[in-house]
Amino acid sequence: MRNTADISMQTQSKATIVYLMSNITKAERITHLKTLRALANKYLDQYKELKNSGPKTWVSMKSESAIKSLQEIIARINKDLHTKNVEAYCRPRPEVSIPVGKWDDPAFAPQKKEHNRYWGEIWRQVQPGFLQIDILRLSPEQNIKYDITWLTDGVVGDYMEIALGIKDVRILSKHLPSSISDVKIVALPFYETLPGFAHRVNLINKAITHSKEKDYLTSNILLITVTESIVRELCYHVYRKQNPDKDELDAHNHVYNTFTSLEKLITGGNWKDDFPKKITSAVTTYFDVNEPTINLLRSKVNAHNKAYRKIVDTMNEQAEILDPEKEAISEEQRLLLLKQIAEMEKFSKDWIGPDNVDIKINLSTMLNFLARKYKDDRNTLIHGRFETLNHEWKNYINYAALLEVTKVYKDYLQIYPIGHV
């Protein structure tokens, strides 16, 4: 029997847009939030078991990261369940009718103020439709069992229903034709331009031929093999650029001998933070990665979000106190304002502004998906357990992995062109 929280989330997802754009009762708001919390708590309990189920593997590391994210989500939900917040969210939507072009007209200032206050409160709090997606992305089914959170093909609804057990992961096989097409259009022409890649291009073409013949096992064996070969070549190139004092032999030993395990090469290869990205984009893209650089960035974004919510709450309180239509403020209110100003200065230290939005990540973060379930599939291949690879949807996964590696390779050549050490 499926968990009742899962059933509730299925029905809720169909009404998300209506829910965001129309008034709801306090009882409905509380039900939505408690349903979200029940699902988050269910996953939290599962991750606590997974984290302690064995040695420090990618499973325990992803579980550790998911636990932190779920705890933060649950804390937000609990805050929005406070009576004051429920009442603020569910108060009647104000009737605002400001003519086009009159938004900044002082005559409509009261309506504008009321409009901004209402929608500011709505968007400040938890939106079940959006948070539902965040929670389901953290489901053990998506995040651990299949490890498909890094994929970008398809629609969000498919991944949500895989997480809820409504759809089978095999539906991902519908993306196989388009992924093969992308490999032909994007990956093969790129690798054909790189010196020494002719044999790799040949292997990719053979993998495509076997896919068309529905020989997914052979295709997957070829794709896993050639992708690792490409990753090691990329690592060699990046390592030499990052360590110009190392000669070719040193770089070769580092990439091919010191790290015989692809997982260890990616996670323990001592990669420098050198790839430019926006902080919010990095945290969103690699939300499921447990790695020092991205963990630090994630903590900064979380601190920023908490500071933002606190500052907005404080400013709303101050706006009420300083309302010109009310009587002069009392001494007690004046002291409260001064205290709040001091607190806002403290919170502003966690603010992410234009000067610190540009950050750098590393190769380990960008290739982390290869050190998880993908690595397990590689190991089953090495150990001769072929049955897990003879699937169409796995074939799609391996083409998707090749395309992601291609993207990373192309991105790194933008900052480390070939021929310039």
Contacts in CASP RR format, 6 or more apart in sequence:
PFRMAT RR
TARGET T0000
AUTHOR 0000-0000-0000
METHOD contacts of the structure
MODEL  1
MRNTADISMQTQSKATIVYLMSNITKAERITHLKTLRALANKYLDQYKEL
KNSGPKTWVSMKSESAIKSLQEIIARINKDLHTKNVEAYCRPRPEVSIPV
GKWDDPAFAPQKKEHNRYWGEIWRQVQPGFLQIDILRLSPEQNIKYDITW
LTDGVVGDYMEIALGIKDVRILSKHLPSSISDVKIVALPFYETLPGFAHR
VNLINKAITHSKEKDYLTSNILLITVTESIVRELCYHVYRKQNPDKDELD
AHNHVYNTFTSLEKLITGGNWKDDFPKKITSAVTTYFDVNEPTINLLRSK
VNAHNKAYRKIVDTMNEQAEILDPEKEAISEEQRLLLLKQIAEMEKFSKD
WIGPDNVDIKINLSTMLNFLARKYKDDRNTLIHGRFETLNHEWKNYINYA
ALLEVTKVYKDYLQIYPIGHV
2 164 0 8 1.000
2 165 0 8 1.000
3 39 0 8 1.000
3 42 0 8 1.000
4 38 0 8 1.000
5 35 0 8 1.000
5 38 0 8 1.000
5 39 0 8 1.000
5 42 0 8 1.000
6 39 0 8 1.000
6 164 0 8 1.000
6 165 0 8 1.000
8 35 0 8 1.000
8 38 0 8 1.000
9 35 0 8 1.000
9 36 0 8 1.000
9 39 0 8 1.000
9 132 0 8 1.000
9 136 0 8 1.000
9 164 0 8 1.000
10 164 0 8 1.000
10 166 0 8 1.000
12 19 0 8 1.000
12 32 0 8 1.000
12 35 0 8 1.000
12 128 0 8 1.000
12 129 0 8 1.000
12 132 0 8 1.000
13 129 0 8 1.000
13 132 0 8 1.000
13 157 0 8 1.000
13 160 0 8 1.000
16 128 0 8 1.000
16 129 0 8 1.000
16 132 0 8 1.000
19 32 0 8 1.000
19 128 0 8 1.000
19 129 0 8 1.000
20 122 0 8 1.000
20 127 0 8 1.000
20 129 0 8 1.000
22 93 0 8 1.000
23 90 0 8 1.000
23 92 0 8 1.000
23 93 0 8 1.000
24 32 0 8 1.000
24 90 0 8 1.000
25 90 0 8 1.000
26 86 0 8 1.000
26 87 0 8 1.000
26 90 0 8 1.000
29 86 0 8 1.000
29 89 0 8 1.000
29 90 0 8 1.000
30 81 0 8 1.000
30 86 0 8 1.000
32 128 0 8 1.000
33 77 0 8 1.000
33 80 0 8 1.000
33 81 0 8 1.000
33 126 0 8 1.000
33 128 0 8 1.000
34 81 0 8 1.000
35 128 0 8 1.000
36 73 0 8 1.000
36 77 0 8 1.000
36 126 0 8 1.000
36 128 0 8 1.000
36 131 0 8 1.000
36 132 0 8 1.000
36 135 0 8 1.000
37 74 0 8 1.000
37 77 0 8 1.000
37 78 0 8 1.000
37 81 0 8 1.000
39 135 0 8 1.000
39 136 0 8 1.000
40 70 0 8 1.000
40 73 0 8 1.000
40 74 0 8 1.000
40 77 0 8 1.000
40 135 0 8 1.000
41 70 0 8 1.000
41 74 0 8 1.000
43 66 0 8 1.000
43 70 0 8 1.000
43 135 0 8 1.000
43 138 0 8 1.000
43 139 0 8 1.000
43 140 0 8 1.000
44 67 0 8 1.000
44 70 0 8 1.000
44 71 0 8 1.000
44 74 0 8 1.000
46 140 0 8 1.000
47 63 0 8 1.000
47 66 0 8 1.000
47 67 0 8 1.000
47 70 0 8 1.000
47 140 0 8 1.000
48 63 0 8 1.000
48 67 0 8 1.000
50 59 0 8 1.000
50 60 0 8 1.000
50 63 0 8 1.000
50 140 0 8 1.000
50 144 0 8 1.000
51 60 0 8 1.000
51 63 0 8 1.000
51 64 0 8 1.000
51 67 0 8 1.000
52 60 0 8 1.000
53 59 0 8 1.000
53 60 0 8 1.000
54 60 0 8 1.000
58 263 0 8 1.000
58 371 0 8 1.000
58 372 0 8 1.000
58 373 0 8 1.000
58 375 0 8 1.000
59 144 0 8 1.000
61 290 0 8 1.000
62 143 0 8 1.000
62 144 0 8 1.000
62 147 0 8 1.000
62 288 0 8 1.000
62 290 0 8 1.000
62 372 0 8 1.000
63 144 0 8 1.000
64 290 0 8 1.000
65 288 0 8 1.000
65 289 0 8 1.000
65 290 0 8 1.000
65 295 0 8 1.000
66 138 0 8 1.000
66 143 0 8 1.000
66 288 0 8 1.000
69 134 0 8 1.000
69 138 0 8 1.000
69 287 0 8 1.000
70 135 0 8 1.000
70 138 0 8 1.000
72 302 0 8 1.000
73 131 0 8 1.000
73 134 0 8 1.000
73 135 0 8 1.000
76 126 0 8 1.000
76 131 0 8 1.000
77 126 0 8 1.000
77 131 0 8 1.000
79 85 0 8 1.000
80 86 0 8 1.000
80 89 0 8 1.000
80 125 0 8 1.000
80 126 0 8 1.000
85 125 0 8 1.000
88 121 0 8 1.000
88 125 0 8 1.000
89 121 0 8 1.000
89 122 0 8 1.000
89 125 0 8 1.000
91 118 0 8 1.000
93 118 0 8 1.000
94 111 0 8 1.000
94 114 0 8 1.000
94 115 0 8 1.000
94 118 0 8 1.000
96 111 0 8 1.000
96 112 0 8 1.000
96 114 0 8 1.000
96 115 0 8 1.000
97 111 0 8 1.000
98 105 0 8 1.000
98 108 0 8 1.000
98 111 0 8 1.000
98 112 0 8 1.000
98 115 0 8 1.000
102 108 0 8 1.000
103 112 0 8 1.000
117 316 0 8 1.000
120 312 0 8 1.000
121 316 0 8 1.000
124 309 0 8 1.000
124 312 0 8 1.000
124 313 0 8 1.000
132 160 0 8 1.000
133 156 0 8 1.000
133 160 0 8 1.000
136 142 0 8 1.000
136 159 0 8 1.000
136 160 0 8 1.000
136 163 0 8 1.000
136 164 0 8 1.000
137 143 0 8 1.000
137 149 0 8 1.000
137 159 0 8 1.000
137 163 0 8 1.000
137 287 0 8 1.000
137 288 0 8 1.000
138 288 0 8 1.000
139 163 0 8 1.000
139 164 0 8 1.000
141 162 0 8 1.000
141 163 0 8 1.000
141 165 0 8 1.000
142 148 0 8 1.000
142 149 0 8 1.000
142 159 0 8 1.000
142 162 0 8 1.000
142 163 0 8 1.000
143 149 0 8 1.000
143 288 0 8 1.000
146 162 0 8 1.000
146 169 0 8 1.000
146 373 0 8 1.000
147 369 0 8 1.000
147 372 0 8 1.000
147 373 0 8 1.000
147 374 0 8 1.000
148 159 0 8 1.000
148 162 0 8 1.000
148 169 0 8 1.000
148 172 0 8 1.000
148 397 0 8 1.000
149 287 0 8 1.000
149 288 0 8 1.000
150 288 0 8 1.000
150 369 0 8 1.000
150 404 0 8 1.000
151 159 0 8 1.000
151 172 0 8 1.000
151 397 0 8 1.000
151 400 0 8 1.000
153 172 0 8 1.000
153 175 0 8 1.000
153 178 0 8 1.000
153 179 0 8 1.000
153 396 0 8 1.000
153 400 0 8 1.000
154 175 0 8 1.000
158 167 0 8 1.000
158 171 0 8 1.000
158 172 0 8 1.000
161 167 0 8 1.000
162 168 0 8 1.000
162 169 0 8 1.000
162 171 0 8 1.000
169 393 0 8 1.000
170 391 0 8 1.000
170 392 0 8 1.000
170 393 0 8 1.000
171 393 0 8 1.000
172 393 0 8 1.000
172 396 0 8 1.000
172 397 0 8 1.000
173 391 0 8 1.000
173 392 0 8 1.000
173 393 0 8 1.000
173 395 0 8 1.000
173 396 0 8 1.000
175 396 0 8 1.000
175 400 0 8 1.000
176 211 0 8 1.000
176 392 0 8 1.000
176 393 0 8 1.000
176 395 0 8 1.000
176 396 0 8 1.000
176 399 0 8 1.000
179 396 0 8 1.000
179 399 0 8 1.000
179 400 0 8 1.000
179 403 0 8 1.000
180 208 0 8 1.000
180 211 0 8 1.000
180 399 0 8 1.000
182 399 0 8 1.000
182 403 0 8 1.000
183 204 0 8 1.000
183 208 0 8 1.000
183 399 0 8 1.000
183 402 0 8 1.000
183 403 0 8 1.000
184 208 0 8 1.000
186 403 0 8 1.000
186 406 0 8 1.000
187 204 0 8 1.000
187 402 0 8 1.000
187 403 0 8 1.000
187 406 0 8 1.000
188 201 0 8 1.000
188 204 0 8 1.000
188 205 0 8 1.000
190 406 0 8 1.000
190 409 0 8 1.000
190 410 0 8 1.000
191 197 0 8 1.000
191 200 0 8 1.000
191 201 0 8 1.000
191 204 0 8 1.000
191 230 0 8 1.000
191 406 0 8 1.000
192 201 0 8 1.000
194 418 0 8 1.000
195 418 0 8 1.000
197 233 0 8 1.000
200 226 0 8 1.000
200 229 0 8 1.000
200 230 0 8 1.000
203 222 0 8 1.000
203 225 0 8 1.000
203 226 0 8 1.000
204 222 0 8 1.000
204 223 0 8 1.000
204 226 0 8 1.000
204 402 0 8 1.000
206 222 0 8 1.000
207 218 0 8 1.000
207 219 0 8 1.000
207 220 0 8 1.000
207 222 0 8 1.000
207 223 0 8 1.000
207 226 0 8 1.000
208 219 0 8 1.000
210 216 0 8 1.000
210 218 0 8 1.000
210 219 0 8 1.000
210 222 0 8 1.000
211 219 0 8 1.000
211 395 0 8 1.000
211 399 0 8 1.000
214 392 0 8 1.000
216 389 0 8 1.000
216 390 0 8 1.000
216 391 0 8 1.000
216 392 0 8 1.000
216 394 0 8 1.000
216 395 0 8 1.000
217 386 0 8 1.000
217 389 0 8 1.000
217 390 0 8 1.000
219 395 0 8 1.000
219 398 0 8 1.000
220 377 0 8 1.000
220 381 0 8 1.000
220 389 0 8 1.000
220 390 0 8 1.000
220 394 0 8 1.000
220 395 0 8 1.000
220 398 0 8 1.000
221 381 0 8 1.000
221 386 0 8 1.000
221 389 0 8 1.000
223 395 0 8 1.000
223 398 0 8 1.000
223 399 0 8 1.000
223 401 0 8 1.000
223 402 0 8 1.000
224 377 0 8 1.000
224 378 0 8 1.000
224 381 0 8 1.000
224 389 0 8 1.000
224 398 0 8 1.000
226 402 0 8 1.000
227 370 0 8 1.000
227 398 0 8 1.000
227 401 0 8 1.000
227 402 0 8 1.000
227 405 0 8 1.000
228 262 0 8 1.000
228 378 0 8 1.000
230 402 0 8 1.000
230 405 0 8 1.000
230 406 0 8 1.000
230 409 0 8 1.000
231 262 0 8 1.000
231 265 0 8 1.000
231 266 0 8 1.000
231 367 0 8 1.000
231 370 0 8 1.000
231 405 0 8 1.000
232 255 0 8 1.000
232 256 0 8 1.000
232 262 0 8 1.000
232 265 0 8 1.000
234 363 0 8 1.000
234 405 0 8 1.000
234 408 0 8 1.000
234 409 0 8 1.000
234 412 0 8 1.000
235 255 0 8 1.000
235 265 0 8 1.000
235 266 0 8 1.000
235 269 0 8 1.000
235 363 0 8 1.000
236 251 0 8 1.000
236 252 0 8 1.000
236 255 0 8 1.000
236 256 0 8 1.000
237 412 0 8 1.000
237 416 0 8 1.000
237 418 0 8 1.000
238 271 0 8 1.000
238 363 0 8 1.000
238 412 0 8 1.000
238 416 0 8 1.000
239 246 0 8 1.000
239 251 0 8 1.000
239 254 0 8 1.000
239 255 0 8 1.000
239 269 0 8 1.000
240 246 0 8 1.000
240 248 0 8 1.000
240 251 0 8 1.000
240 421 0 8 1.000
241 416 0 8 1.000
241 421 0 8 1.000
242 271 0 8 1.000
242 272 0 8 1.000
242 274 0 8 1.000
243 250 0 8 1.000
243 251 0 8 1.000
244 421 0 8 1.000
246 254 0 8 1.000
254 269 0 8 1.000
255 265 0 8 1.000
259 265 0 8 1.000
259 268 0 8 1.000
259 269 0 8 1.000
262 370 0 8 1.000
262 371 0 8 1.000
262 375 0 8 1.000
262 378 0 8 1.000
263 370 0 8 1.000
263 371 0 8 1.000
263 375 0 8 1.000
266 363 0 8 1.000
266 364 0 8 1.000
266 367 0 8 1.000
266 368 0 8 1.000
266 370 0 8 1.000
266 371 0 8 1.000
267 291 0 8 1.000
267 364 0 8 1.000
267 368 0 8 1.000
267 371 0 8 1.000
268 364 0 8 1.000
269 364 0 8 1.000
271 362 0 8 1.000
271 363 0 8 1.000
271 364 0 8 1.000
272 362 0 8 1.000
273 293 0 8 1.000
273 359 0 8 1.000
273 360 0 8 1.000
273 361 0 8 1.000
273 362 0 8 1.000
274 360 0 8 1.000
274 362 0 8 1.000
274 415 0 8 1.000
275 360 0 8 1.000
275 361 0 8 1.000
275 362 0 8 1.000
275 363 0 8 1.000
275 366 0 8 1.000
275 411 0 8 1.000
275 412 0 8 1.000
275 415 0 8 1.000
276 358 0 8 1.000
276 359 0 8 1.000
276 360 0 8 1.000
276 415 0 8 1.000
277 358 0 8 1.000
277 359 0 8 1.000
277 360 0 8 1.000
277 361 0 8 1.000
278 357 0 8 1.000
278 358 0 8 1.000
278 359 0 8 1.000
279 297 0 8 1.000
279 300 0 8 1.000
279 301 0 8 1.000
279 352 0 8 1.000
279 356 0 8 1.000
279 357 0 8 1.000
279 358 0 8 1.000
279 359 0 8 1.000
280 301 0 8 1.000
280 352 0 8 1.000
280 357 0 8 1.000
282 294 0 8 1.000
282 297 0 8 1.000
282 359 0 8 1.000
282 361 0 8 1.000
282 365 0 8 1.000
283 294 0 8 1.000
283 297 0 8 1.000
283 298 0 8 1.000
283 301 0 8 1.000
286 294 0 8 1.000
286 361 0 8 1.000
286 365 0 8 1.000
286 366 0 8 1.000
286 368 0 8 1.000
287 298 0 8 1.000
289 365 0 8 1.000
289 368 0 8 1.000
291 364 0 8 1.000
291 365 0 8 1.000
291 368 0 8 1.000
293 361 0 8 1.000
293 362 0 8 1.000
293 364 0 8 1.000
293 365 0 8 1.000
294 361 0 8 1.000
294 365 0 8 1.000
297 359 0 8 1.000
297 361 0 8 1.000
300 350 0 8 1.000
300 352 0 8 1.000
301 352 0 8 1.000
303 350 0 8 1.000
304 350 0 8 1.000
304 351 0 8 1.000
304 352 0 8 1.000
306 347 0 8 1.000
306 350 0 8 1.000
307 347 0 8 1.000
307 348 0 8 1.000
307 349 0 8 1.000
307 350 0 8 1.000
307 351 0 8 1.000
308 351 0 8 1.000
310 343 0 8 1.000
310 344 0 8 1.000
310 347 0 8 1.000
311 344 0 8 1.000
311 347 0 8 1.000
311 348 0 8 1.000
314 340 0 8 1.000
314 343 0 8 1.000
314 344 0 8 1.000
317 340 0 8 1.000
318 337 0 8 1.000
318 340 0 8 1.000
321 329 0 8 1.000
321 333 0 8 1.000
321 336 0 8 1.000
321 337 0 8 1.000
322 329 0 8 1.000
322 337 0 8 1.000
329 337 0 8 1.000
363 408 0 8 1.000
363 412 0 8 1.000
366 408 0 8 1.000
366 411 0 8 1.000
367 405 0 8 1.000
367 408 0 8 1.000
369 401 0 8 1.000
369 404 0 8 1.000
370 401 0 8 1.000
370 405 0 8 1.000
374 397 0 8 1.000
374 401 0 8 1.000
377 388 0 8 1.000
377 389 0 8 1.000
377 394 0 8 1.000
380 386 0 8 1.000
380 388 0 8 1.000
380 389 0 8 1.000
381 389 0 8 1.000
388 394 0 8 1.000
END
